[in-house]
Amino acid sequence: MSAEQTPATPGAPATGGRTVLDARDIARALTRISHEILERNKGPEGLLLLGIHTRGVPLAKRIAERISTVEDHTVAVGSLDVTMYRDDLRSHPTRSPHHTQTPASGIDGKVVVLVDDVLFSGRTIRAALDAVNDLGRPAAVRLAVLVDRGHRELPIRADHVGKNLPSARAERVSVLLDEIDGVDEVRISDAPKSAVKEGVA
């Protein structure tokens, strides 16, 4: 789960609220994102999809599978942990780090597409850009997100968006994925006042 989701407890998605995207909606959004990535890149060559832990990783794998089906070309997929690059680490010291995994060939000269579940304040993506900078020098870095809920605090914009979901800051947007949660859904619910006050993500 991205920190952009303002979870009720660390690592646990919200279970209440209303469903705004179901499994079919998510599938269609990922298919559209896959085609947009191919069109922007003029093919699959040189692409590297880096999923941001946690739910950005399975999303990146799904997009890579769709691209491979369309182009009959295997697209490299990796994972990116941004824990130590976050600017709110002091206020959330219990974050559990994950492993960053990239192809043995590295990221130099590649078109890196960062993949995340929810784009909110932009602070997770800022941390991801810092992490990528430490890994190498890609030819370009782009951003694909399943949901853009607005409320940006930094000048960051997604190149590929599955769903623009206007929301109040006092709401929580939760992405649930089958690989982790056993179901594909995007839900929106009221966030705890403490989470809103802290300005998570």
KOLNUVEX-489016 format. One record per residue (C-alpha): residue number from 1; residue in three letters; chain; y, x, z negated. Coordinates in Angstrom, 1 decimal, padded with zeros to 4 digits. Last residue first. Layout:
<sites>
<num NUM	residuo ala	cadena A	c2 Y	c1 X	c3 Z>
...
</sites>
This chain:
<sites>
<num 201	residuo ala	cadena A	c2 011.3	c1 001.7	c3 -002.1>
<num 200	residuo val	cadena A	c2 011.7	c1 000.0	c3 -005.5>
<num 199	residuo gly	cadena A	c2 015.2	c1 -001.3	c3 -006.2>
<num 198	residuo glu	cadena A	c2 014.7	c1 -001.0	c3 -010.0>
<num 197	residuo lys	cadena A	c2 016.5	c1 -004.4	c3 -010.6>
<num 196	residuo val	cadena A	c2 014.3	c1 -006.1	c3 -008.0>
<num 195	residuo ala	cadena A	c2 011.1	c1 -004.8	c3 -009.6>
<num 194	residuo ser	cadena A	c2 012.3	c1 -005.8	c3 -013.1>
<num 193	residuo lys	cadena A	c2 013.1	c1 -009.3	c3 -011.9>
<num 192	residuo pro	cadena A	c2 009.5	c1 -009.8	c3 -010.8>
<num 191	residuo ala	cadena A	c2 009.2	c1 -010.5	c3 -007.0>
<num 190	residuo asp	cadena A	c2 009.1	c1 -014.1	c3 -005.7>
<num 189	residuo ser	cadena A	c2 006.5	c1 -014.4	c3 -002.9>
<num 188	residuo ile	cadena A	c2 005.8	c1 -013.5	c3 000.7>
<num 187	residuo arg	cadena A	c2 002.4	c1 -013.0	c3 002.1>
<num 186	residuo val	cadena A	c2 001.0	c1 -011.1	c3 005.0>
<num 185	residuo glu	cadena A	c2 -002.7	c1 -011.6	c3 005.6>
<num 184	residuo asp	cadena A	c2 -005.9	c1 -009.8	c3 006.7>
<num 183	residuo val	cadena A	c2 -008.6	c1 -010.2	c3 004.1>
<num 182	residuo gly	cadena A	c2 -011.1	c1 -007.9	c3 002.2>
<num 181	residuo asp	cadena A	c2 -008.3	c1 -006.1	c3 000.4>
<num 180	residuo ile	cadena A	c2 -008.8	c1 -002.5	c3 001.6>
<num 179	residuo glu	cadena A	c2 -010.4	c1 -002.6	c3 005.0>
<num 178	residuo asp	cadena A	c2 -009.5	c1 -006.3	c3 005.5>
<num 177	residuo leu	cadena A	c2 -005.8	c1 -005.7	c3 005.1>
<num 176	residuo leu	cadena A	c2 -003.3	c1 -007.4	c3 002.7>
<num 175	residuo val	cadena A	c2 000.4	c1 -006.9	c3 003.3>
<num 174	residuo ser	cadena A	c2 002.7	c1 -008.1	c3 000.6>
<num 173	residuo val	cadena A	c2 006.3	c1 -009.0	c3 000.9>
<num 172	residuo arg	cadena A	c2 008.0	c1 -009.5	c3 -002.5>
<num 171	residuo glu	cadena A	c2 011.1	c1 -011.6	c3 -002.9>
<num 170	residuo ala	cadena A	c2 014.3	c1 -011.1	c3 -004.9>
<num 169	residuo arg	cadena A	c2 015.7	c1 -009.0	c3 -002.0>
<num 168	residuo ala	cadena A	c2 015.7	c1 -012.1	c3 000.0>
<num 167	residuo ser	cadena A	c2 013.6	c1 -012.0	c3 003.2>
<num 166	residuo pro	cadena A	c2 014.0	c1 -011.9	c3 007.0>
<num 165	residuo leu	cadena A	c2 010.6	c1 -011.1	c3 008.5>
<num 164	residuo asn	cadena A	c2 010.8	c1 -009.2	c3 011.8>
<num 163	residuo lys	cadena A	c2 007.2	c1 -009.0	c3 012.9>
<num 162	residuo gly	cadena A	c2 005.1	c1 -006.4	c3 014.7>
<num 161	residuo val	cadena A	c2 007.9	c1 -003.9	c3 015.0>
<num 160	residuo his	cadena A	c2 008.0	c1 -000.8	c3 017.2>
<num 159	residuo asp	cadena A	c2 010.9	c1 001.7	c3 017.2>
<num 158	residuo ala	cadena A	c2 011.7	c1 001.1	c3 013.6>
<num 157	residuo arg	cadena A	c2 015.2	c1 001.8	c3 012.3>
<num 156	residuo ile	cadena A	c2 016.5	c1 004.1	c3 009.6>
<num 155	residuo pro	cadena A	c2 020.1	c1 004.5	c3 008.5>
<num 154	residuo leu	cadena A	c2 019.3	c1 004.3	c3 004.8>
<num 153	residuo glu	cadena A	c2 019.5	c1 001.5	c3 002.3>
<num 152	residuo arg	cadena A	c2 017.9	c1 -001.1	c3 004.6>
<num 151	residuo his	cadena A	c2 017.5	c1 -004.6	c3 003.3>
<num 150	residuo gly	cadena A	c2 015.4	c1 -005.9	c3 006.2>
<num 149	residuo arg	cadena A	c2 011.9	c1 -007.2	c3 006.1>
<num 148	residuo asp	cadena A	c2 010.4	c1 -005.3	c3 009.0>
<num 147	residuo val	cadena A	c2 006.7	c1 -006.0	c3 009.1>
<num 146	residuo leu	cadena A	c2 003.8	c1 -004.3	c3 011.0>
<num 145	residuo val	cadena A	c2 005.7	c1 -001.0	c3 011.3>
<num 144	residuo ala	cadena A	c2 005.8	c1 001.6	c3 014.1>
<num 143	residuo leu	cadena A	c2 008.1	c1 004.6	c3 013.8>
<num 142	residuo arg	cadena A	c2 008.8	c1 007.4	c3 016.2>
<num 141	residuo val	cadena A	c2 008.9	c1 011.2	c3 015.9>
<num 140	residuo ala	cadena A	c2 009.4	c1 013.4	c3 018.9>
<num 139	residuo ala	cadena A	c2 008.2	c1 016.8	c3 020.3>
<num 138	residuo pro	cadena A	c2 006.7	c1 017.5	c3 016.9>
<num 137	residuo arg	cadena A	c2 007.6	c1 020.6	c3 014.9>
<num 136	residuo gly	cadena A	c2 005.3	c1 021.4	c3 012.0>
<num 135	residuo leu	cadena A	c2 003.8	c1 020.1	c3 008.8>
<num 134	residuo asp	cadena A	c2 006.8	c1 020.6	c3 006.5>
<num 133	residuo asn	cadena A	c2 009.0	c1 018.5	c3 008.8>
<num 132	residuo val	cadena A	c2 006.4	c1 015.7	c3 008.8>
<num 131	residuo ala	cadena A	c2 006.7	c1 015.5	c3 005.0>
<num 130	residuo asp	cadena A	c2 010.5	c1 015.3	c3 005.2>
<num 129	residuo leu	cadena A	c2 010.1	c1 012.5	c3 007.8>
<num 128	residuo ala	cadena A	c2 007.7	c1 010.7	c3 005.5>
<num 127	residuo ala	cadena A	c2 010.1	c1 010.8	c3 002.6>
<num 126	residuo arg	cadena A	c2 012.8	c1 009.2	c3 004.8>
<num 125	residuo ile	cadena A	c2 010.2	c1 006.7	c3 005.8>
<num 124	residuo thr	cadena A	c2 009.4	c1 005.7	c3 002.2>
<num 123	residuo arg	cadena A	c2 013.2	c1 005.5	c3 001.6>
<num 122	residuo gly	cadena A	c2 013.8	c1 003.0	c3 004.4>
<num 121	residuo ser	cadena A	c2 014.9	c1 000.2	c3 002.1>
<num 120	residuo phe	cadena A	c2 012.2	c1 -002.2	c3 003.5>
<num 119	residuo leu	cadena A	c2 009.8	c1 -001.4	c3 006.3>
<num 118	residuo val	cadena A	c2 006.4	c1 -002.8	c3 005.6>
<num 117	residuo asp	cadena A	c2 002.9	c1 -001.8	c3 006.8>
<num 116	residuo asp	cadena A	c2 003.4	c1 001.8	c3 007.9>
<num 115	residuo val	cadena A	c2 002.7	c1 003.8	c3 011.1>
<num 114	residuo leu	cadena A	c2 004.5	c1 007.1	c3 011.9>
<num 113	residuo val	cadena A	c2 004.2	c1 007.8	c3 015.7>
<num 112	residuo val	cadena A	c2 004.1	c1 011.5	c3 016.3>
<num 111	residuo val	cadena A	c2 004.7	c1 012.6	c3 019.9>
<num 110	residuo lys	cadena A	c2 003.0	c1 016.0	c3 019.8>
<num 109	residuo gly	cadena A	c2 004.6	c1 019.4	c3 020.5>
<num 108	residuo asp	cadena A	c2 003.6	c1 020.8	c3 017.2>
<num 107	residuo ile	cadena A	c2 001.5	c1 018.3	c3 015.2>
<num 106	residuo gly	cadena A	c2 -001.5	c1 020.5	c3 014.3>
<num 105	residuo ser	cadena A	c2 -004.5	c1 021.5	c3 016.5>
<num 104	residuo ala	cadena A	c2 -006.8	c1 020.9	c3 013.6>
<num 103	residuo pro	cadena A	c2 -005.8	c1 017.2	c3 013.6>
<num 102	residuo thr	cadena A	c2 -003.8	c1 016.0	c3 010.6>
<num 101	residuo gln	cadena A	c2 -004.9	c1 014.7	c3 007.2>
<num 100	residuo thr	cadena A	c2 -002.6	c1 014.3	c3 004.2>
<num 99	residuo his	cadena A	c2 -004.6	c1 013.4	c3 001.1>
<num 98	residuo his	cadena A	c2 -003.5	c1 010.9	c3 -001.5>
<num 97	residuo pro	cadena A	c2 -001.3	c1 011.3	c3 -004.5>
<num 96	residuo ser	cadena A	c2 -001.5	c1 008.8	c3 -007.4>
<num 95	residuo arg	cadena A	c2 002.0	c1 007.6	c3 -008.5>
<num 94	residuo thr	cadena A	c2 002.2	c1 007.8	c3 -012.3>
<num 93	residuo pro	cadena A	c2 005.6	c1 009.5	c3 -012.3>
<num 92	residuo his	cadena A	c2 007.5	c1 006.4	c3 -011.1>
<num 91	residuo ser	cadena A	c2 011.1	c1 006.9	c3 -012.3>
<num 90	residuo arg	cadena A	c2 010.9	c1 010.7	c3 -011.7>
<num 89	residuo leu	cadena A	c2 009.2	c1 010.1	c3 -008.3>
<num 88	residuo asp	cadena A	c2 012.1	c1 008.0	c3 -007.0>
<num 87	residuo asp	cadena A	c2 013.3	c1 010.4	c3 -004.3>
<num 86	residuo arg	cadena A	c2 009.9	c1 010.4	c3 -002.7>
<num 85	residuo tyr	cadena A	c2 008.6	c1 013.7	c3 -001.1>
<num 84	residuo met	cadena A	c2 005.8	c1 014.3	c3 -003.6>
<num 83	residuo thr	cadena A	c2 004.2	c1 010.9	c3 -002.8>
<num 82	residuo val	cadena A	c2 004.6	c1 011.1	c3 001.0>
<num 81	residuo asp	cadena A	c2 000.9	c1 011.2	c3 001.9>
<num 80	residuo leu	cadena A	c2 000.3	c1 011.1	c3 005.6>
<num 79	residuo ser	cadena A	c2 -002.8	c1 010.2	c3 007.5>
<num 78	residuo gly	cadena A	c2 -004.1	c1 011.2	c3 010.9>
<num 77	residuo val	cadena A	c2 -005.1	c1 009.6	c3 014.2>
<num 76	residuo ala	cadena A	c2 -005.6	c1 011.3	c3 017.5>
<num 75	residuo val	cadena A	c2 -005.8	c1 009.0	c3 020.5>
<num 74	residuo thr	cadena A	c2 -009.0	c1 008.8	c3 022.5>
<num 73	residuo his	cadena A	c2 -008.5	c1 007.8	c3 026.1>
<num 72	residuo asp	cadena A	c2 -010.1	c1 004.8	c3 027.9>
<num 71	residuo glu	cadena A	c2 -006.6	c1 003.6	c3 028.4>
<num 70	residuo val	cadena A	c2 -006.8	c1 000.0	c3 027.2>
<num 69	residuo thr	cadena A	c2 -009.7	c1 000.4	c3 024.8>
<num 68	residuo ser	cadena A	c2 -008.3	c1 003.7	c3 023.5>
<num 67	residuo ile	cadena A	c2 -004.9	c1 002.1	c3 022.9>
<num 66	residuo arg	cadena A	c2 -006.5	c1 -000.7	c3 020.9>
<num 65	residuo glu	cadena A	c2 -008.6	c1 001.7	c3 018.8>
<num 64	residuo ala	cadena A	c2 -005.5	c1 003.9	c3 018.1>
<num 63	residuo ile	cadena A	c2 -003.6	c1 000.7	c3 016.9>
<num 62	residuo arg	cadena A	c2 -006.5	c1 -000.1	c3 014.6>
<num 61	residuo lys	cadena A	c2 -006.6	c1 003.4	c3 013.2>
<num 60	residuo ala	cadena A	c2 -002.9	c1 003.4	c3 012.6>
<num 59	residuo leu	cadena A	c2 -003.1	c1 000.1	c3 010.7>
<num 58	residuo pro	cadena A	c2 -006.0	c1 001.5	c3 008.6>
<num 57	residuo val	cadena A	c2 -003.7	c1 004.4	c3 007.6>
<num 56	residuo gly	cadena A	c2 -000.4	c1 002.4	c3 007.1>
<num 55	residuo arg	cadena A	c2 -002.1	c1 000.5	c3 004.3>
<num 54	residuo thr	cadena A	c2 -002.1	c1 003.4	c3 001.8>
<num 53	residuo his	cadena A	c2 -000.8	c1 005.8	c3 002.7>
<num 52	residuo ile	cadena A	c2 001.4	c1 006.4	c3 005.8>
<num 51	residuo gly	cadena A	c2 -000.6	c1 006.3	c3 009.0>
<num 50	residuo leu	cadena A	c2 000.1	c1 009.2	c3 011.4>
<num 49	residuo leu	cadena A	c2 -000.6	c1 008.4	c3 015.1>
<num 48	residuo leu	cadena A	c2 -000.6	c1 011.4	c3 017.4>
<num 47	residuo leu	cadena A	c2 000.2	c1 010.9	c3 021.0>
<num 46	residuo gly	cadena A	c2 000.2	c1 013.8	c3 023.5>
<num 45	residuo glu	cadena A	c2 -001.3	c1 011.8	c3 026.4>
<num 44	residuo pro	cadena A	c2 -001.6	c1 008.1	c3 025.7>
<num 43	residuo gly	cadena A	c2 000.5	c1 006.8	c3 028.6>
<num 42	residuo lys	cadena A	c2 004.2	c1 006.6	c3 029.5>
<num 41	residuo asn	cadena A	c2 005.2	c1 007.2	c3 025.9>
<num 40	residuo arg	cadena A	c2 007.4	c1 004.1	c3 025.7>
<num 39	residuo glu	cadena A	c2 004.9	c1 002.1	c3 027.6>
<num 38	residuo leu	cadena A	c2 001.9	c1 003.3	c3 025.5>
<num 37	residuo ile	cadena A	c2 003.7	c1 002.6	c3 022.3>
<num 36	residuo glu	cadena A	c2 004.8	c1 -000.8	c3 023.5>
<num 35	residuo his	cadena A	c2 001.2	c1 -001.7	c3 024.4>
<num 34	residuo ser	cadena A	c2 -000.1	c1 -000.7	c3 021.0>
<num 33	residuo ile	cadena A	c2 002.7	c1 -002.6	c3 019.2>
<num 32	residuo arg	cadena A	c2 001.8	c1 -005.8	c3 021.2>
<num 31	residuo thr	cadena A	c2 -001.9	c1 -005.4	c3 020.2>
<num 30	residuo leu	cadena A	c2 -000.9	c1 -004.8	c3 016.6>
<num 29	residuo ala	cadena A	c2 001.2	c1 -008.0	c3 016.5>
<num 28	residuo arg	cadena A	c2 -001.6	c1 -010.0	c3 018.1>
<num 27	residuo ala	cadena A	c2 -004.1	c1 -008.8	c3 015.5>
<num 26	residuo ile	cadena A	c2 -001.7	c1 -009.5	c3 012.7>
<num 25	residuo asp	cadena A	c2 -001.0	c1 -013.1	c3 013.9>
<num 24	residuo arg	cadena A	c2 -004.8	c1 -013.7	c3 014.3>
<num 23	residuo ala	cadena A	c2 -005.5	c1 -012.5	c3 010.8>
<num 22	residuo asp	cadena A	c2 -002.7	c1 -014.6	c3 009.2>
<num 21	residuo leu	cadena A	c2 001.0	c1 -014.0	c3 009.0>
<num 20	residuo val	cadena A	c2 003.5	c1 -015.9	c3 006.7>
<num 19	residuo thr	cadena A	c2 001.1	c1 -016.8	c3 003.9>
<num 18	residuo arg	cadena A	c2 002.8	c1 -018.3	c3 000.9>
<num 17	residuo gly	cadena A	c2 003.1	c1 -016.9	c3 -002.6>
<num 16	residuo gly	cadena A	c2 000.4	c1 -015.5	c3 -004.9>
<num 15	residuo thr	cadena A	c2 -002.0	c1 -012.6	c3 -004.7>
<num 14	residuo ala	cadena A	c2 000.5	c1 -009.7	c3 -004.8>
<num 13	residuo pro	cadena A	c2 -001.1	c1 -006.4	c3 -003.8>
<num 12	residuo ala	cadena A	c2 -002.5	c1 -004.0	c3 -006.4>
<num 11	residuo gly	cadena A	c2 -002.1	c1 -000.2	c3 -006.2>
<num 10	residuo pro	cadena A	c2 000.4	c1 000.0	c3 -009.0>
<num 9	residuo thr	cadena A	c2 001.1	c1 -003.5	c3 -010.6>
<num 8	residuo ala	cadena A	c2 003.3	c1 -006.3	c3 -009.3>
<num 7	residuo pro	cadena A	c2 003.7	c1 -004.5	c3 -006.0>
<num 6	residuo thr	cadena A	c2 007.2	c1 -003.8	c3 -004.5>
<num 5	residuo gln	cadena A	c2 006.0	c1 -003.8	c3 -000.8>
<num 4	residuo glu	cadena A	c2 008.1	c1 -000.8	c3 000.3>
<num 3	residuo ala	cadena A	c2 005.9	c1 001.4	c3 -001.9>
<num 2	residuo ser	cadena A	c2 003.4	c1 001.3	c3 000.9>
<num 1	residuo met	cadena A	c2 000.0	c1 000.0	c3 000.0>
</sites>
